[in-house]
Amino acid sequence: MRLAQINISALLAASLLIGGCGQESVVYNKDRKVVANVWEGQFIELKGSVACNGSVEVFSDDDFYGMYFMTNVTAANAFYLTSAKHYGYDSLPLKIRESQGWVRMLGEREVLIDVQYRDDTGKWVRLPINGRHRVTQVWPDDIPKNPRMSL
């Protein structure tokens, strides 16, 4: 199950990378149960993950920001943050960053973000995606039951 969730995120990321720059996609995954964190164990052995209860992932231009709720979406200030500049296969967001602020769902189709994280120098940095965002996909609701795909 964990590997399937990670593969779905990788598939979405790949499709967004192919789509080009200047775009933003916001995914609210109601069923997300784990977040990768390679500093917590061996990821290959499926030990490098932390439990969560839902997520909001923002793909903005070439960057990725993932906010994973520790308990549920109503606890707006209890979340894990991962991020990657110039997101791609060589810069996966596998490290949970120290962060503060809140991620507040406004129903299922809108999210309000006000988050900052501690960078490598110890300075608090505000996310460039802070503000109100329209959720472009709600998972699993927006995943087609019978996708029409051909190879």
C-alpha positions in Angstrom: 0.0 0.0 0.0 2.8 2.4 0.9 4.6 1.8 -2.3 1.4 2.3 -4.3 0.8 5.7 -2.8 4.4 6.7 -3.4 4.1 5.5 -7.0 0.9 7.5 -7.6 2.7 10.7 -6.4 5.7 9.9 -8.7 3.3 9.4 -11.6 1.6 12.8 -10.9 4.9 14.5 -10.6 6.1 13.0 -13.9 3.0 14.1 -15.7 3.4 17.7 -14.3 7.0 17.8 -15.3 6.1 16.8 -18.9 3.4 19.5 -18.9 5.9 22.3 -18.5 6.5 25.3 -16.3 4.3 28.1 -15.1 1.6 25.7 -13.8 0.3 24.9 -10.4 -1.4 21.8 -9.3 -2.8 21.2 -5.8 -3.8 17.6 -4.8 -5.7 16.9 -1.6 -5.3 13.2 -0.8 -7.9 12.2 1.8 -6.6 8.6 2.0 -2.8 9.3 2.4 -1.5 7.3 5.3 2.3 7.6 5.1 4.9 10.2 4.2 8.5 9.3 3.1 11.3 10.4 5.4 14.6 8.8 4.5 16.2 10.0 7.8 13.9 7.7 9.7 15.1 4.4 8.2 15.9 2.5 5.0 13.4 3.7 2.4 14.1 0.7 0.2 13.0 -1.6 3.0 9.8 0.6 3.5 11.1 1.7 6.9 11.7 5.3 5.9 8.2 6.6 6.4 6.1 8.3 9.0 2.3 7.8 9.5 0.0 10.6 8.5 -3.7 11.2 7.9 -4.3 13.0 4.6 -2.1 15.4 2.6 -2.0 18.5 0.5 0.7 18.5 -2.2 1.4 21.5 -4.3 3.4 21.4 -7.5 4.2 25.0 -8.4 6.4 25.7 -11.5 9.3 23.3 -11.0 9.0 23.0 -7.2 7.1 20.6 -4.9 5.7 21.2 -1.4 4.0 18.4 0.5 2.0 19.0 3.8 1.0 15.8 5.6 -1.5 16.0 8.4 -0.3 14.3 11.6 -3.8 13.5 13.0 -6.5 14.9 10.7 -7.3 17.9 8.5 -9.0 19.8 11.3 -5.7 20.1 13.2 -4.4 22.8 10.8 -1.1 23.3 12.7 -0.1 19.7 13.1 1.6 18.6 9.9 4.8 17.4 8.3 6.4 19.4 5.5 8.6 18.1 2.6 9.8 20.1 -0.3 12.0 20.0 -3.3 13.3 22.8 -5.6 13.4 21.9 -9.2 11.5 18.7 -8.5 12.5 15.7 -10.5 13.8 12.2 -10.2 17.1 13.5 -8.9 15.6 15.7 -6.1 12.8 13.7 -4.5 11.3 15.3 -1.4 12.2 12.6 1.0 13.2 14.6 4.1 10.7 16.1 6.6 11.6 19.7 7.4 11.2 21.5 10.6 8.2 23.8 10.0 5.5 25.9 11.7 2.3 27.6 10.7 -0.9 26.0 9.4 -2.6 24.3 6.5 -6.3 24.8 6.6 -8.7 23.0 4.3 -11.7 25.1 3.3 -14.0 22.3 2.3 -12.4 19.8 -0.1 -11.7 22.1 -3.0 -9.8 25.0 -1.4 -6.8 25.2 0.9 -5.3 28.1 2.9 -1.5 27.8 3.5 0.6 29.9 5.9 3.8 27.9 6.5 7.5 28.6 7.1 10.4 26.2 7.5 13.8 26.3 9.0 16.5 26.3 6.3 20.0 24.7 6.5 21.3 27.9 8.1 18.7 27.9 10.8 16.7 30.8 9.4 12.9 30.7 9.1 11.8 31.0 5.5 8.2 31.5 4.4 6.9 29.3 1.6 6.4 31.0 -1.7 3.1 29.2 -2.1 1.5 30.7 1.1 -2.0 31.9 0.4 -5.3 30.5 -0.8 -5.3 27.8 -3.5 -7.9 26.0 -5.5 -7.6 22.2 -5.1 -7.2 20.8 -8.6 -7.7 17.1 -7.6 -9.2 15.4 -4.6 -8.0 11.8 -4.2 -9.5 9.2 -4.4 -12.6 11.0 -5.6 -11.1 12.4 -8.8 -9.3 9.2 -9.8 -11.2 7.5 -12.6 -12.7 4.2 -11.7 -11.9 2.8 -15.1 -9.1 4.8 -16.6 -8.8 4.8 -20.4 -5.1 4.3 -20.8 -3.1 2.8 -23.7 0.5 2.1 -24.0 
